[in-house]
Amino acid sequence: MQVSVEVTGGLERRLTVELPWTAFEERETKELKNLQKRAKIPGFRPGKAPLDVVRRNSQDLRHSVVFELMRENMWPAIEKINNDTNQSKLNLASAPRYEMPMIESGQPIKLIYVFEVFPTIEVKDLNGMEVTQLTATLNDADIDQTIEKLRQQLREWQDVTRAAQNDDRVIIDFEGFIDDQPFNGNAAKHFSLELGSKRMIPGFEDALIGVKPGDERTIDVTFPADYHATDLAGKAAKFKIHVHNVQEAKLPEIDAKFASNFGITDGTVEGLRKELHEGMARELDIALRNKLKQATFDKLLELNQFDVPNALLAQEIEQMRQQMESNFRTKIDKSKAPALFAANAKRRVMLGLLLNEIVKQHDIKANADRVKTLIEQRASAFEKPEEMVKMYFSNKHLMEEMESLSIEEQVVEKLLANAKVVEKASTFSEVMQGQ
C-alpha cells in the first residue's frame, strides 16, 4: 500500500491509496466465484457459466469491489500517515467523499478520499489583555420595579368605550394580505393584543392607537428584513382589522392579599420582598458570571482566528435553523439558512474548538463540588429545592449540562489568570437585560 496526502485548499485533504493490480484482481475473482455459484445466465446451467461471462453480466461488480477496498483501506491508510513522523496528522472533521478510480487491467488501483481535517490550534492566552467584569448591587428600587412587574401580571382588564391608548388591550379580528394574497398565519379571531408590547411587527400596534369598539380599520405595514419567516421578510402587507373591545388595566394593591398570590409563607409584603431579594440576588450572580464568561470568550476569539471545517459549520447552521423553527413554530428555507446563521455558527464552532483545546491542554475535568454548587444554586429557585437537586442528579442530560458549565467556569478562570480584569459598575436592570 502506497499512501500520499495532498492539501487541496484550507482544511480539505485528498488522500490517495495505491494498491497493486493483484489486490483488486484477487478480490474481484473471489467475488466472481461467489456470484458464479448462484448466477442464472441463459445458455448455461446454474453455477456453470465461465467467469468471463459472469463478469460481462455483472456490470456493477467492479464498482462494488472498489467500494469494499476503499472502505477497508481508509483507516489503515490514515493510521500509516499518522504514524509517519514526517507527515502532518490527519484528524478527520468530516465524513470522506470517495472518488471512483479508473480501472485499467494490470495497472495499480488508486483509491481517493476527500475530507476535511480539524485545524491545528495553538491557543494564544489573554496575557495582559483587558477583560471587563461588570459589577452590580441589588437595591430596594430594583425590588420595587420587580413588584411593579408582578402587579402587571395580576392586572385585571375592564372594557372601556374611549379610544385606545398605549398600554391598553384591544380584542381584534385581523386578516393580512401581501399583493392582495393571503399568507401563512395571516388571520386570527378575537386576538388579544396589548398596545406598546411590541408583540407585533413594527407599525402594527401604533396603527391601533385611537381605535374604539366596533371600529373597522385597514393598516399598511412592512415585515422586517430579518423577520424569522423568510418568505415574509421585507414584504409590504395590508391588514384588515375589526375591533371588538378596548380594555384598560386595573392593578392590584400591594398588600397581604397581593403577597399571598406568590406563595409567601407569612403572607406579608415584607416576606415577599425578602423572597424576591433572595431570588434576584441569585439571578444577578448567575448573570454576572455569564457576562464575564462572554467577555472572556470574546477576547479569546479576538486573539485566535482560524479556518473551521465546512462540515462542522454546516451542522451548526442546520442545528440553529431547527432550533429557530422549534422556537417560532415556523418553517425556514434551508437554502436561506446560511445567510441567516453563518456568522453566529462560525463563532460557535470556533469557540467550541478553542475550549476543547484548552480543556485538553490543562486536563480540565468536571469538578464534583462545583457541579453540586451549581445545581444547588439553581434548585434554590424552586419551592422544594431538595427535590430539584435529586432530579438533577438523576437526570443524565441535566447533569451533563451542569458538568459542562463547571468546565467552562474553570476555563474562564484559567484564561483570566493571565488577563487584566477591569471592573465596571453597572445596575441590576442593565445586567439582567436580555437574560
N, C-alpha and C positions, 0 to 999 in steps of 0.2 A: 504494500500500500504506500503510494506516494501522496503526500499531503502538502497543499500550499494555501496561503490566505492572501487575499487582495483587499485593500481598503478602497471601496468604491464611492466613498463620499460620506462625510460626517461620521455617524456611528454604524453605517452599513458595512458589512463584510461579505466577501464572496469566497467561500471555502470550496476548494477543488480536491477531490479524492480520485486518484488514478489507480485503477485496478487492471491487472493483466487480462488479456482476452480470455485466457483459460478460466478465470474466475467466473466470467459471465457464461462461457460455453458450458462449463460443468453444471452450473445451476440450471441453465436452460434445458440441457439434456435430461437432468433429473426430473424437471417439471414435465417435459415432453413424455417421458416414460410413464409418469404417473397418469398423465392425460390419455396416453395411448391405451392404457388398460380399460378405460371406460368409453373411449371415443366410438361413436357410431357414424361411420363415413360410408356413403354409397359406394358399392363395388368391393367392399372389404367386410370380412366377418368382424364382429365386435372384438376389439382388442388386438387385431392383426394388421392394422394399417401401418405402413412404414413411417418412421419418424419424420421424414421429409414431407410426407403427405399430411401428417398430423400438424406439422408446423405451418403448412400453407393454409390449413383450415382453422388455425388458431391465431388470428391476426393480433389479438390483444395480449398474447402470452409474453412477448418480449417486453412490453411495457410493464406487465405485472412483475417480471423477473427484475427489471431495472428498479422498480419501486421497492421491492424487497431488499435489494442490495443497498439502496440508498438508506432505507430505514435501519438496516443492520450496521452500516459502516459510519453513520454520522457521529455518534458519541465516541466510538474508538478513535475516530479522526480528531475530534476536539480534544480528547484526552492526550493524544500524541502531541498536538500543538501546545497544550498547557504544560506538558512535561518537558518541553524543549526550552531551555533557559535563554535561547537566542530569539524566542518568539514572544510577542505580547499575548497575555492570557485572553482567552475568549470566554466572556461571561454573558451568555445569551439573554437578551431582553425581549426577544420576540420569537414566535414560532418560525422555523425556517421555511423558506419557499424553495421548492425543488424545481430545477430546470432540467427537462428531459434531454439527455445527451444524444449525440449522433452514434448510431450503432453500425460499425463497419467491420465485417468479418476479418478476424486476425489482428485488429487494431485495439489498443488499450481502451477501456471504458472510462470516461471522465464523468464522475458524479459531481454535480454542482449544487451547492446550497447557498442561499442568500438570506441573511438575517441581520438583525441589529444587536449590538452589544451594549452593556451598561457603560457609561462613561467612567474613566478613571478620575476619581475626585481626590484632590489634595486640599483638605479643608483649611481655609485661612481663618484664624480666630479673630476675635474682636479686640485685639491688642491695642489699648488706648483709645478705641472708638467710643464716642459718646452715645449712651443709650438713655432715653428719657423714661424716668419712672414717675408716674402720676401718684400723687398723694391726695387724700380727701378725708374729711371728718364728717361724720353723720351728726346733724344738729336738729333742734326742735322744728325748724322751718321745713326740713326735709320730711319729717314725720307729719307735719300739718298738710303738706302737699299730697302725701300718700293717703291720708284720711279723706281729703277732698276727692281724690280719685275713687275711694271706696264709696263715698256718698253718691258719686256719679253712677256707680254700679247698681246702687239701690234706688235710683230715682224712679219716680212714677210718672207716666205720661198722661196728660189731660188734653182733651180736644179743645181747640180754640177756633174762633171764627175769623180772627185777624189774619193779616198777611204773614207769611212765613219769614222768620228771621234766622240768622246764624244760630246754631245750637238747638234749633227746633228739630222736630222729627216730622217727616211727611210720609204718608202712606200713598203709594202711587202704582199705577199700571204704566208700563213703558214698552215700546216696540221700536227697535232700531233698524236702520237701513243704510247700506252702502251702495251708491249708484242705483238707488230705488230697489235694491235686492236685500232680502233678509239674510242674516248670517248666524252662525252657531252661537247660541247664548244671547240672542238679540232681544228677548222679550221676557217679561215677568208680570205677574198679577199680585196686587196688594203687597208690593215690595216696600219694606221699611227702610228709610234712609235718614240718617241724622246729618243735617246740613253743617258743613265745616269739618266732617270726619275725614275727608279726603279718601273716602272709600271708593269713589268712582273716578273715572278718568278726568283730567283737568277740564274745567269749564262746565261739567255736568251739574254739580251741586250749586255753583254760583248762579246758574241759569234758573234755579228754582227759588231763589230769594224773591219774596214778594208774591208767590202764588197763594191762592186761597182755596178752601174746599170746593170741589166741583169744577175747578179751572181745567181747561184744555190748553196745552202748550206744546209747540214744536221747537226743538233746540238743535243747534248745529255745533258739533264738537269734532275734535280730531284725536284719534288714538296716538299715544306717544310713539316715537320712532323705536323705542326699546321695549315696547309692550310685549308681555310674555307670550301671547298668541301671535306668532309671527305673521300669520295670514291677515291679521288686522292692523299690524304695526304701521303707523304713519298715515293711515287712511282716514279721510273725512267721512263722518257719519251724521245721519239725521235721526233724531229720536222724537217720536210722538208720545206725549205724556198726558195721562189723566190723573188729577189729584183727588184722592178720596178724603183724606184727613190732614189737617195741620195740628201738631201737638206740641205743647211745651212741657218742660221737665219740672217736677216738684221734688226738691231734695229733702231727705230726712234730717231731723235734728240730730246733733251729736250728743247722745245721751246713753243711758244704760241699755235701752232697747236697741239702739244702734249697735252698741258693742256686742250684744248677745248674738247678733247675726253672724259674727265671726268666731263663735265658739269660745269666747273668753270665759275662763273658769269662774272668775269672781264677778263677771258681768258688769265691770266698771270701765269707764273711759280710760282711767289710769292703767288698768290691766291691758287694755287694747294697745295703748301707746307703748307699754313695756314690751309686749309681744312683737309689735311692729319694729321696735328698735332692735330686738334680737335678730329678727329675720332680715331686716335691711342691712344690718352690720355684716351679717353672713354673706349676703349677696354682694355687698360692696367689696368685701375681701376677695371673693371669687373674681369679680370684675377687674379689680386692680391687678390681680395675678395674671389674668388673661391679657390685659393691656400691656403689662411688662413683657409677657411672653411674645406677644405680637410685635412689639417694638424690637425685641431682641432678634426675632426671626427676620424682621425687615432688614436689619443691619447685616445679618448673616447672608442674606440673599444679595445685598449690595456688593459684598466682597466676593461672593462665589457665584460666578456666571459660567454656564457650560451648556453644551448641547444635551438635549434629552431625547430618549428613544421615541420615535414617532408612534410606535405601538403603544407605549405607556400613555402618551399624550392622547391618543385616540380612545383608549379605555377610560381615561379620566373624563374626557369630554362626554362620552356616552353615559357615564355614571351621573354626571351633573345634569345632563338632559333628562334622564329618567327621574332624578330627584325633583327637578322643577316640574315635570309632568305630574308627579305624585302630589307635590305641594299645592299646585294651582289647578289640578284636575283638568288639564288641557293637553292638547297634542302639539308637539314641537317638531317641525320638519327636520329630519336627520341631516339633510343637506345644508341646513342653515345653522346647525348646532356649532360647527367650528367657529364661525364668525361671532357667535354669542359667548362661547365659553373658552376659547383657545387661550386667552391671556391668563385667566384665573387657573385654568387647568395646568398650564405650563408652570405656573408658580407653585401649585400644589405638588406636582411631580418633582420639581427641583428641590423643594423643601423636604419632601419625603426621602429623597436620595441623600441629601445632606445629613438629615437627622439619623438615618440608618448608618451612615459612615461614622458619625460622631459616637453613636452608641457602640459600634463595633470597636472603634479606636480605644474608648475608655472602659470597655466591658461593662456598660451600664445595664443593670437589670432592675426589674420592678422591686421596690422595697416594700416589704410586708407592712411595716409600721406606717409608712407614708400612705400606702393604699388604704389601710384601716382608717387613718385620719381623714382622708378624702371622702371615704364612704360615710363616716360619722358626721362630717360637716354637712353633707347633702341630706342625710337622713334626718337631721335635726329640724329640717323644714316641715316635717310631717307630724301629724298628731301623735302617732305611735312610732317614734324613731327606732326603737329596738326591733320592731317588726320589719322596718325598712332595711336595717342593717342585715338581718337574716336573709331577706330577699336578695340583696346584693351578693352576699357570699354564696348563695345557692344558684345564682344565675350566671352561667358562663359568659354570656355576651356582656352583661354589665360589669363583671369582674375584669374582662379584657379591656373595657373602656377605662376603668379606673387604673389598671396597670399601665396602660398607655399614657394616661395623664401623669402618673408618678414618674415615668421615664422622661416625659417631656420636661417636667419640673427639674429633674436632675440635669438634663441637657442645658436648660436655661442657666442653672447655677454654674455649670462648667464654663459656659460662654461668658457670663458676666464676671467671672473671676478675673478675666484679663481686660475687661472693658472699664470705661469711666462712666459710672452711673450718676446721672444728674436728675435730682428730684424737681418736680414741677407741681405746684399746688393747683388743685382742681376742686370741683364740687361734686356732691353726690349725683345730682341730675346729669352733669356733663359726663361723668364716668359711666353712668348706667344707660346713657343714650345708645340705643341700638343693641343693647344686651338682650 
